[in-house]
Amino acid sequence: MDRDRGLDRLLPLRPVEFHILLSLSGGERHGYGIIQDIESRGESPAPDVGTMYRALARMAEAGLIEAAERRPAPEIAERRNYYRITAVGTRVARAEAQRLASLMKAARLGGLLTRDLK
C-alpha cells in the first residue's frame, strides 16, 4: 500500500482523464476510438478532439498511458496513434473509482442522493 501513496499526486483525475482510462482499460484504442467509446456509454458528453489530444499528451507524460505498437492493416491509408493503459494508469483509475464511490456514499448518507439513483 505504501507504494500507492505516490498516486495521491495524480488524484483527483479530470473527468476526461478518468473516461480515457476507463476506455483504455478495455484494450488499446486510438483517439477517435476513445471518443466513440465514451459516447457509447452515454454517461457524459464526449470530449472534443482538442481536449482529447491534450489529455492524452498529459497522461502519457504522467505515465498513465503509453503509445501502443498496434496499427491498422497496411491497406488502410489512415495513420492513427494507438494508446494503452499502463500499470500505474490502472492503479490510478482504481483509486479514482474508489474516491468517487466514497463521494457517492457520503452524498447518500447526507441525503443528497437516494439509493435508487445509480
TIKOLNU-810924 format. One record per residue (C-alpha): x, y, z; residue in three letters. Coordinates in pm, 1 decimal, padded with zeros to 6 digits, always signed. Each point is the difference from the previous one (the first is absolute). Example, Ala and Ser with C-alpha at 12.3 -4.5 7.8 and 13.67 -1.06 7.14 Angstrom:
<timis>
{u: +01230.0, v: -00450.0, w: +00780.0, type: Ala}
{u: +00137.0, v: +00344.0, w: -00066.0, type: Ser}
</timis>
This chain:
<timis>
{u: +00000.0, v: +00000.0, w: +00000.0, type: Met}
{u: +00291.0, v: +00236.4, w: +00067.6, type: Asp}
{u: +00096.9, v: -00001.8, w: -00365.5, type: Arg}
{u: -00344.0, v: +00137.8, w: -00091.8, type: Asp}
{u: +00045.5, v: +00311.0, w: +00213.5, type: Arg}
{u: +00169.9, v: +00159.3, w: -00301.1, type: Gly}
{u: -00328.5, v: -00035.8, w: -00187.2, type: Leu}
{u: -00151.9, v: +00274.8, w: +00215.3, type: Asp}
{u: +00187.6, v: +00260.0, w: -00203.8, type: Arg}
{u: -00192.8, v: -00114.6, w: -00308.1, type: Leu}
{u: -00343.0, v: +00022.8, w: +00165.5, type: Leu}
{u: -00261.7, v: +00117.6, w: -00049.6, type: Pro}
{u: -00010.5, v: -00067.7, w: -00372.4, type: Leu}
{u: -00173.4, v: +00232.5, w: -00240.0, type: Arg}
{u: -00320.4, v: -00161.5, w: -00131.3, type: Pro}
{u: +00148.6, v: -00033.2, w: -00349.6, type: Val}
{u: +00303.3, v: -00179.4, w: +00143.7, type: Glu}
{u: -00216.0, v: -00244.4, w: +00196.0, type: Phe}
{u: -00206.6, v: -00074.5, w: -00311.3, type: His}
{u: +00315.6, v: -00057.2, w: -00204.7, type: Ile}
{u: +00138.0, v: -00243.4, w: +00257.8, type: Leu}
{u: -00335.7, v: -00173.1, w: +00020.5, type: Leu}
{u: -00003.0, v: -00037.5, w: -00377.2, type: Ser}
{u: +00358.3, v: -00127.3, w: -00018.4, type: Leu}
{u: -00062.0, v: -00249.9, w: +00279.7, type: Ser}
{u: -00196.3, v: -00192.7, w: -00264.0, type: Gly}
{u: +00296.0, v: -00012.7, w: -00238.0, type: Gly}
{u: +00212.6, v: +00207.0, w: -00234.1, type: Glu}
{u: -00176.6, v: +00274.4, w: -00194.9, type: Arg}
{u: +00077.1, v: +00300.3, w: -00215.7, type: His}
{u: -00123.7, v: +00348.0, w: +00095.0, type: Gly}
{u: -00315.8, v: -00005.9, w: -00207.0, type: Tyr}
{u: -00074.4, v: -00351.4, w: +00126.0, type: Gly}
{u: +00021.4, v: +00132.9, w: +00356.3, type: Ile}
{u: -00247.6, v: +00277.2, w: -00086.6, type: Ile}
{u: -00236.7, v: -00257.0, w: -00152.5, type: Gln}
{u: +00026.0, v: -00218.7, w: +00310.6, type: Asp}
{u: -00081.6, v: +00293.1, w: +00229.0, type: Ile}
{u: -00299.8, v: +00087.7, w: -00219.5, type: Glu}
{u: -00121.8, v: -00360.5, w: +00005.6, type: Ser}
{u: -00015.2, v: -00001.5, w: +00379.5, type: Arg}
{u: -00227.2, v: +00307.2, w: -00012.9, type: Gly}
{u: +00106.7, v: +00103.5, w: +00351.7, type: Glu}
{u: +00138.0, v: +00337.4, w: -00098.4, type: Ser}
{u: +00063.5, v: +00199.5, w: -00313.3, type: Pro}
{u: +00303.8, v: -00113.8, w: -00194.4, type: Ala}
{u: +00291.4, v: +00243.6, w: +00003.2, type: Pro}
{u: +00085.1, v: +00199.6, w: -00307.9, type: Asp}
{u: +00307.9, v: -00104.1, w: -00196.2, type: Val}
{u: +00224.1, v: +00274.1, w: +00141.0, type: Gly}
{u: -00088.7, v: -00083.7, w: +00359.1, type: Thr}
{u: +00054.8, v: -00369.5, w: -00070.2, type: Met}
{u: +00346.1, v: +00038.4, w: -00149.1, type: Tyr}
{u: +00117.7, v: +00246.4, w: +00267.2, type: Arg}
{u: -00115.7, v: -00250.4, w: +00265.0, type: Ala}
{u: +00175.5, v: -00287.4, w: -00178.7, type: Leu}
{u: +00326.2, v: +00198.5, w: -00007.7, type: Ala}
{u: -00028.8, v: +00089.6, w: +00370.7, type: Arg}
{u: -00078.6, v: -00357.8, w: +00093.6, type: Met}
{u: +00289.2, v: -00142.6, w: -00203.5, type: Ala}
{u: +00236.2, v: +00244.9, w: +00168.1, type: Glu}
{u: -00131.4, v: -00107.4, w: +00342.7, type: Ala}
{u: +00050.3, v: -00367.9, w: -00089.5, type: Gly}
{u: -00370.6, v: -00090.8, w: +00014.7, type: Leu}
{u: -00011.7, v: -00108.3, w: -00363.8, type: Ile}
{u: +00251.7, v: -00079.6, w: -00270.5, type: Glu}
{u: +00013.1, v: -00034.9, w: -00373.9, type: Ala}
{u: -00085.5, v: -00345.5, w: -00127.6, type: Ala}
{u: +00158.3, v: -00170.5, w: -00298.1, type: Glu}
{u: -00334.8, v: -00099.3, w: -00152.7, type: Arg}
{u: -00072.0, v: +00146.1, w: -00343.1, type: Arg}
{u: -00280.0, v: -00053.6, w: -00250.0, type: Pro}
{u: +00041.2, v: -00247.2, w: -00283.5, type: Ala}
{u: +00253.2, v: +00114.7, w: -00263.7, type: Pro}
{u: -00271.6, v: +00049.9, w: -00262.4, type: Glu}
{u: -00162.4, v: +00265.7, w: +00216.1, type: Ile}
{u: +00156.9, v: +00336.5, w: -00073.0, type: Ala}
{u: -00093.0, v: +00149.4, w: +00336.4, type: Glu}
{u: +00276.7, v: +00067.0, w: +00245.4, type: Arg}
{u: -00129.0, v: -00017.8, w: +00355.4, type: Arg}
{u: +00183.2, v: +00003.8, w: +00328.3, type: Asn}
{u: -00115.0, v: -00273.8, w: +00234.4, type: Tyr}
{u: +00025.3, v: +00024.1, w: +00377.7, type: Tyr}
{u: -00007.6, v: -00246.8, w: +00286.4, type: Arg}
{u: -00035.8, v: +00041.3, w: +00374.0, type: Ile}
{u: +00309.9, v: -00059.7, w: +00213.2, type: Thr}
{u: +00016.2, v: -00182.0, w: +00333.7, type: Ala}
{u: +00017.6, v: +00339.0, w: +00173.1, type: Val}
{u: -00298.7, v: +00116.9, w: -00204.5, type: Gly}
{u: -00199.5, v: -00301.3, w: +00113.8, type: Thr}
{u: +00082.9, v: +00067.0, w: +00366.4, type: Arg}
{u: -00090.5, v: +00368.0, w: -00038.5, type: Val}
{u: -00329.6, v: -00085.0, w: -00173.4, type: Ala}
{u: -00090.9, v: -00240.0, w: +00282.2, type: Arg}
{u: +00093.2, v: +00256.4, w: +00264.1, type: Ala}
{u: -00213.9, v: +00260.7, w: -00176.9, type: Glu}
{u: -00293.9, v: -00241.7, w: -00023.4, type: Ala}
{u: +00030.9, v: -00068.0, w: +00373.5, type: Gln}
{u: +00017.5, v: +00374.3, w: +00069.7, type: Arg}
{u: -00315.7, v: +00058.8, w: -00204.7, type: Leu}
{u: -00177.7, v: -00291.4, w: +00171.0, type: Ala}
{u: +00082.6, v: +00154.3, w: +00338.4, type: Ser}
{u: -00145.3, v: +00331.5, w: -00113.2, type: Leu}
{u: -00316.9, v: -00174.0, w: -00117.8, type: Met}
{u: -00031.3, v: -00176.6, w: +00336.0, type: Lys}
{u: +00040.4, v: +00331.3, w: +00183.4, type: Ala}
{u: -00262.6, v: +00163.0, w: -00224.3, type: Ala}
{u: -00244.8, v: -00280.2, w: +00078.0, type: Arg}
{u: +00068.7, v: +00019.3, w: +00373.7, type: Leu}
{u: -00038.2, v: +00376.7, w: -00015.8, type: Gly}
{u: -00336.7, v: -00030.2, w: -00171.1, type: Gly}
{u: +00103.8, v: +00146.2, w: -00334.5, type: Leu}
{u: -00052.3, v: -00327.7, w: -00185.4, type: Leu}
{u: -00229.7, v: -00291.0, w: +00053.9, type: Thr}
{u: +00102.1, v: -00363.0, w: -00028.8, type: Arg}
{u: -00219.7, v: -00031.1, w: -00310.1, type: Asp}
{u: +00216.2, v: +00247.0, w: -00195.1, type: Leu}
{u: +00272.7, v: -00180.5, w: -00189.5, type: Lys}
</timis>
